[in-house]
């Protein structure tokens, strides 16, 4: 006696059966007709094949979404501590895109030398900016850390009203606190400051959205 497969549960059944003994699927009286049987099998195989593609596509979409979400909400300041040296920061973040040695004036007007590393392509909430880390000369200690996003010349700061609101909510969540005067402090004492530089919108004075990060040791 020939054995066939049930079109529903795919179990082997007799070609004389009118219903599947396993799932009770009714079988056509013309089930033994080779043409019908082949058409049914082909349809089932096609569905199975597309089902694999659909499941694989869904898995890929979920993975992409999770990876995107991770980088979208990632805090680039999190690995940084005030007592880290320049070498330790570079070991943590990798080699900076730009390294400079410069000088500036302190509050008393005296000039001092410092080193600076620039990490381009640093993203916060989808804004592709850059992070500058300034060190004392020789890189023994961190002086300041700032992330900066330059508003493109063809856009205006008012177009970023929703994004700035989203940044404030992100800072609320990162610090588990409510910012006052655009300043937030987390439970470890690290401070975040959101700064909006309106500039003039020109290439000589562009508008910026900046976040200054001050680990607790730098606040002393």
N, C-alpha and C positions, 0 to 999 in steps of 0.2 A: 504494500500500500504506500502510495507516494505521500511525502510529508511537505507541507507548505508552512509559510510563516504568517501568523495573524497580522493583519495590517495595523492593528492598534498596539498590541503589546509585544509583537515580534517573536512570540513563542512558537515553537514548532507544533503544528497541528495536522490532523489528517485532512487530505484533500476532499474527503467525503463529508466533513463536518459542516453543519449549517450555522453553528455558533461556536465561538471559541470557548473551550472548557476552562480556560484560565481567567479571562476578563469578560466573558459573555458577549463579546462583540458579534453582532449578527453578520453572517456571511452570505453573499449573494448566491442565488441558485446557479448562476453562471460562473461561480468561482473557479471551476475547473478549466474554464476557457483560458488558454495560454495568453492571448492578447490582453484580456482584462487583467489577468494576474500580473503580467509584466508592467502594464501601465500603472497599476497600484503600487508595485514595488518601486518603480521609477519615481513616482510622486513622493513616496515616503523617503526615499534616499535623498531627493532634492531638498525636502524640508529639513532633513537631518543635517545636510551639508550647510545650508544657509543658517541653521540654528547655531552651528559651531562658529560661523563668521560673526553672527550677532553677539554671541556670548563673548568671543574674543574682543570684538569692538568695544563692548561695554566695559570689559576689564581694562582695556587700554585707556578709555576715556576717564575711568575712575582714577587710574594711576596718574594720568596727566593732570587731572584736577587736584589731586592731593599734593603733587610736586609743585604745581603753580601756587596753591594755597600756602604751602610751606614757605616758598620764597617771597610771596606777596606780603605776608605778615612777619617775615623774619626781621629780627632786631639786629642791625649790624654793630650796635654798640655793646651788645651783651658780653662778648668775650673780653672786653677791655677793662683793665683795672688800673688805678692811678699809679700803683707801685711798679708797673711793668716798664722794662727798658725798651728801647727802640728795637733791639735784637729780638726780644721776646714777643713784641707785637708783630714783627715781620714773620716770626715762626708761626704765629697764630693766624694771621690774615694773608700771609704770602708776600711776595715781593711787590712793592708799590709801583704804580705806573710812572710816577715822577718823584725824584728825590732832589731836594735843594738845600743849600746852606745860605742863610740870609741874616740880616740884622734888623733891629727895630728899636723903638724907644719905650722904656717903661713909664709908669705913672709919674716918676720924678723927672723924666726927661733924659735920663741916662740911656745910652745905647747899649744893646746887648746882642750877642750872636745866638742863633738857634738853628736847629735842623727841622726840616719838614718833609713829610711823606704824603703823597696824594694818591688815593685809591679811587680811580675813575670807575664808572659803571657800578656804583653802589646804589642799590634799589631799596626804596621804602614805599610800600603801598603802590607799587607800579611806577613810581617816579624815578627815573634813571638819573641820579645825581652823582656827586663825588664826595668823598670823605677826606678831610685834611686833618692830619695829626702832627702837632708841633711838639718838639722835644727841646730840652735844654741842650746846649752845645755838647756834642759827644754822645747824645742819646741816652743819658743816664736816667732821665725822668720825663714824664709827659707834662707838657704845659697846657695844651688845649686840644679839644676834639670837636670838630664841627662837620656836619653833613649839609651839603648845599645843593639845591636844585635851581638851575637858571631857567626862568620863563622864556620860551622861544620868542623871537622878535615878532613873529606874526600872531602871537597870542597876547592876551591881557591878563593881568592878575585877577581881575574880577571873574574871569572864566574858571578860576580855581577855587571858587567859594566852597563848593561841595567837597573838593579834595582837602582843603584846609580843615573843614569840619571833620572829615574822616581822620585826618592826622591827629586832631585833638582827641577824638574817641579812642584812637589807637594808643595815644600816650596815657589816657585814663586807664586803659586796660593793662598796658605794660607796667605802670607804676602802682596800679591798684589804688589810685587816688584821683581826686578832682583838681585839675590845674587851676591856679590862681595867677592872674597877670601873665598868662602864657608860660607859667613855670610849674613843673611837676617834680615831686621827689618820691622815690620808691622806698620800700621798707629798709633797704640797705643804706639809705642816705644818698644815693646817686641822684643827681639833678638833671632834668631835661628842660631846655628852654626853647620854645618855638618863636622864631623871629621872622617877620615878614618885611623884606626890604623892597619898597615900592619903586625905587629908582625912577627913571624917566621912560623906560621901555626901549631906549635906544641901545645900539651896540656898545656905546661908551658908558652907559649907566643902565644896565639891564635890571629887571626885577628878579628877586630871589626869594625862595622859601628855604629857611635854614633851621636846623635843629642843633643847638649846642648841647653837648653832653659833658657833664662834670662829675666824674666818679667822686665818691665821698671825700677821699683824701685831698682832692683839689679844692674843696670848699673850705678847708681849714685856713 
